[in-house]
Amino acid sequence: MDTIDVTCWPGDVQERAVELVDGDHVEVHGALRRRFYRTPGGAQSRYEVQAATISLLHREEHGGPCPGRA
């Protein structure tokens, strides 16, 4: 399973994101962005999703799907 960083700005999406815990399965709609930055070792880049919506699909400790979706 892969992990991709997700960014979101203040508002409903950020409020939903701060409630997420490690292991949550989510559906994210947004834009895939590639960010470039410099390090002492040279230029680097990473991918992230700029989220427009985030929906919680499944939380492991509950053992089943979450009742609500955004």
Residue frames as a rotation matrix with the C-alpha (Angstrom) as fourth column:
MET 1
0.586 0.810 0.000 0.00
0.810 -0.586 0.000 0.00
0.000 0.000 -1.000 0.00
ASP 2
-0.431 -0.722 0.541 1.31
0.722 -0.636 -0.272 3.44
0.540 0.273 0.796 -0.92
THR 3
0.261 0.433 -0.863 0.99
0.814 -0.579 -0.044 6.67
-0.518 -0.691 -0.504 1.03
ILE 4
-0.278 -0.274 0.921 0.68
0.747 -0.665 0.028 10.05
0.604 0.695 0.389 -0.64
ASP 5
-0.801 -0.040 -0.598 0.77
0.461 -0.679 -0.572 13.37
-0.383 -0.733 0.562 1.21
VAL 6
0.045 0.869 0.493 -2.48
0.895 -0.255 0.367 15.34
0.444 0.425 -0.789 1.11
THR 7
-0.940 -0.275 -0.203 -2.70
0.335 -0.860 -0.384 19.09
-0.069 -0.429 0.901 1.57
CYS 8
0.041 0.965 0.258 -5.84
0.864 -0.164 0.476 21.04
0.502 0.204 -0.840 2.37
TRP 9
-0.745 -0.263 0.613 -6.67
0.084 -0.949 -0.305 24.59
0.662 -0.176 0.729 3.38
PRO 10
-0.913 0.408 0.004 -8.85
-0.075 -0.158 -0.985 25.92
-0.401 -0.899 0.175 6.19
GLY 11
-0.311 0.887 -0.341 -12.50
-0.929 -0.209 0.306 25.02
0.200 0.412 0.889 5.88
ASP 12
0.633 0.718 0.288 -14.65
-0.758 0.651 0.044 21.89
-0.156 -0.246 0.957 5.76
VAL 13
0.689 -0.415 -0.594 -11.96
-0.096 0.761 -0.642 19.72
0.718 0.500 0.484 4.14
GLN 14
-0.403 -0.888 0.221 -9.37
-0.338 -0.080 -0.938 20.61
0.850 -0.453 -0.268 6.78
GLU 15
-0.115 0.445 0.888 -11.88
-0.993 -0.027 -0.115 20.02
-0.027 -0.895 0.445 9.59
ARG 16
0.893 0.436 -0.115 -12.55
-0.446 0.890 -0.089 16.52
0.063 0.131 0.989 8.25
ALA 17
0.392 -0.824 -0.409 -8.83
-0.083 0.411 -0.908 15.84
0.916 0.390 0.093 7.73
VAL 18
-0.418 -0.616 0.668 -7.84
-0.710 -0.237 -0.663 16.63
0.567 -0.751 -0.338 11.32
GLU 19
0.336 0.623 0.707 -10.29
-0.903 0.426 0.055 13.96
-0.267 -0.657 0.706 12.55
LEU 20
0.730 -0.088 -0.678 -8.51
-0.345 0.808 -0.477 11.22
0.590 0.582 0.560 10.58
VAL 21
0.502 -0.588 0.635 -6.26
-0.637 0.245 0.731 8.72
-0.585 -0.771 -0.252 12.34
ASP 22
-0.507 -0.795 -0.333 -3.46
-0.844 0.382 0.376 6.46
-0.171 0.472 -0.865 11.15
GLY 23
-0.892 0.124 0.436 -4.92
0.148 0.989 0.022 3.49
-0.428 0.085 -0.900 9.30
ASP 24
0.093 0.961 -0.260 -8.08
-0.104 -0.250 -0.963 5.23
-0.990 0.116 0.077 8.04
HIS 25
-0.590 -0.127 0.797 -9.04
0.749 0.282 0.600 4.45
-0.300 0.951 -0.071 4.48
VAL 26
-0.059 0.513 -0.857 -10.15
0.045 -0.856 -0.515 7.60
-0.997 -0.069 0.028 2.70
GLU 27
0.167 0.133 0.977 -11.34
0.984 0.042 -0.174 8.76
-0.064 0.990 -0.124 -0.70
VAL 28
-0.133 -0.325 -0.936 -9.75
0.270 -0.921 0.281 12.04
-0.954 -0.216 0.210 -1.79
HIS 29
0.490 0.247 0.836 -10.76
0.872 -0.152 -0.466 14.16
0.012 0.957 -0.290 -4.75
GLY 30
0.634 -0.324 -0.703 -8.45
-0.017 -0.914 0.405 16.95
-0.773 -0.245 -0.585 -5.82
ALA 31
0.873 -0.404 -0.273 -5.43
-0.388 -0.235 -0.891 17.79
0.296 0.884 -0.362 -7.93
LEU 32
0.677 -0.734 -0.044 -2.18
0.698 0.622 0.355 15.85
-0.233 -0.271 0.934 -8.07
ARG 33
0.907 -0.415 0.064 0.71
-0.390 -0.889 -0.238 18.28
0.156 0.191 -0.969 -7.66
ARG 34
0.464 -0.856 -0.228 4.45
0.817 0.513 -0.264 17.81
0.343 -0.064 0.937 -7.94
ARG 35
0.990 -0.142 -0.013 6.36
-0.117 -0.856 0.503 20.08
-0.083 -0.496 -0.864 -5.58
PHE 36
0.385 -0.922 0.049 10.02
0.558 0.190 -0.808 20.99
0.735 0.339 0.587 -6.16
TYR 37
0.974 -0.158 0.162 12.41
-0.225 -0.620 0.752 22.14
-0.019 -0.769 -0.639 -3.45
ARG 38
0.275 -0.953 -0.127 16.13
-0.337 0.028 -0.941 22.43
0.901 0.301 -0.313 -2.82
THR 39
0.990 -0.127 -0.062 18.11
0.110 0.411 0.905 20.49
-0.090 -0.903 0.420 -0.24
PRO 40
0.347 -0.934 -0.087 21.83
-0.645 -0.305 0.700 20.52
-0.681 -0.186 -0.709 0.57
GLY 41
-0.289 -0.449 0.846 22.07
0.198 0.836 0.512 17.44
-0.937 0.315 -0.153 -1.69
GLY 42
-0.997 -0.060 0.058 20.41
0.071 -0.232 0.970 19.18
-0.044 0.971 0.235 -4.66
ALA 43
-0.473 0.873 -0.118 16.96
-0.860 -0.429 0.276 19.60
0.190 0.232 0.954 -6.15
GLN 44
-0.939 0.293 0.179 14.24
0.208 0.900 -0.383 17.23
-0.273 -0.322 -0.906 -4.93
SER 45
-0.529 0.847 -0.058 10.55
-0.702 -0.398 0.590 16.74
0.477 0.353 0.805 -5.67
ARG 46
-0.912 0.365 0.190 7.54
0.172 0.757 -0.630 14.98
-0.373 -0.542 -0.753 -4.19
TYR 47
-0.602 0.792 0.104 3.95
0.089 -0.062 0.994 14.35
0.793 0.608 -0.033 -5.17
GLU 48
-0.874 0.451 -0.182 0.95
0.187 -0.035 -0.982 15.38
-0.449 -0.892 -0.053 -3.10
VAL 49
-0.327 0.854 0.404 -2.78
0.813 0.036 0.582 15.72
0.483 0.519 -0.706 -3.57
GLN 50
-0.978 0.176 0.111 -4.34
-0.206 -0.899 -0.386 19.13
0.032 -0.401 0.916 -3.03
ALA 51
-0.723 0.690 -0.041 -7.66
0.683 0.705 -0.189 17.95
-0.102 -0.164 -0.981 -1.62
ALA 52
-0.695 0.650 0.307 -11.02
-0.406 -0.707 0.579 19.39
0.594 0.277 0.756 -2.62
THR 53
0.482 0.816 0.319 -12.98
-0.789 0.246 0.564 16.69
0.382 -0.523 0.762 -0.72
ILE 54
-0.773 -0.623 -0.123 -12.07
-0.485 0.703 -0.520 13.93
0.410 -0.342 -0.845 1.74
SER 55
0.408 0.912 0.024 -14.41
-0.771 0.331 0.544 11.08
0.488 -0.241 0.839 2.63
LEU 56
-0.516 -0.504 0.692 -13.74
-0.805 0.561 -0.192 8.55
-0.292 -0.656 -0.696 5.38
LEU 57
-0.008 0.475 -0.880 -14.47
-0.738 0.591 0.325 5.08
0.675 0.652 0.345 3.96
HIS 58
0.651 0.129 -0.748 -13.25
0.230 0.906 0.356 2.70
0.724 -0.404 0.560 6.65
ARG 59
0.148 -0.597 0.789 -11.72
-0.895 -0.420 -0.150 2.94
0.420 -0.684 -0.596 10.12
GLU 60
-0.350 -0.431 -0.831 -9.87
-0.237 0.900 -0.367 -0.20
0.906 0.069 -0.418 11.25
GLU 61
-0.985 -0.130 0.115 -10.69
-0.142 0.226 -0.964 -0.06
0.099 -0.965 -0.241 14.97
HIS 62
-0.245 0.963 0.110 -14.43
-0.848 -0.158 -0.505 -0.02
-0.470 -0.217 0.856 14.22
GLY 63
-0.680 -0.139 0.720 -14.12
0.030 0.976 0.217 -3.09
-0.732 0.169 -0.659 12.04
GLY 64
-0.030 0.705 0.709 -16.45
0.912 0.309 -0.268 -1.80
-0.408 0.638 -0.653 9.34
PRO 65
-0.379 -0.085 0.921 -17.42
0.704 -0.673 0.227 0.99
0.601 0.734 0.315 7.02
CYS 66
-0.902 0.083 -0.425 -18.11
0.232 -0.736 -0.636 4.41
-0.365 -0.672 0.644 8.49
PRO 67
-0.088 0.982 0.168 -21.76
0.823 0.167 -0.544 5.42
-0.562 0.090 -0.822 8.34
GLY 68
0.745 0.440 -0.501 -21.22
0.171 -0.852 -0.494 8.93
-0.645 0.283 -0.710 6.94
ARG 69
-0.155 -0.764 0.626 -19.44
0.966 0.015 0.257 10.22
-0.206 0.645 0.736 3.88
ALA 70
-0.367 -0.058 -0.928 -18.69
0.127 -0.992 0.012 13.82
-0.922 -0.114 0.371 2.95
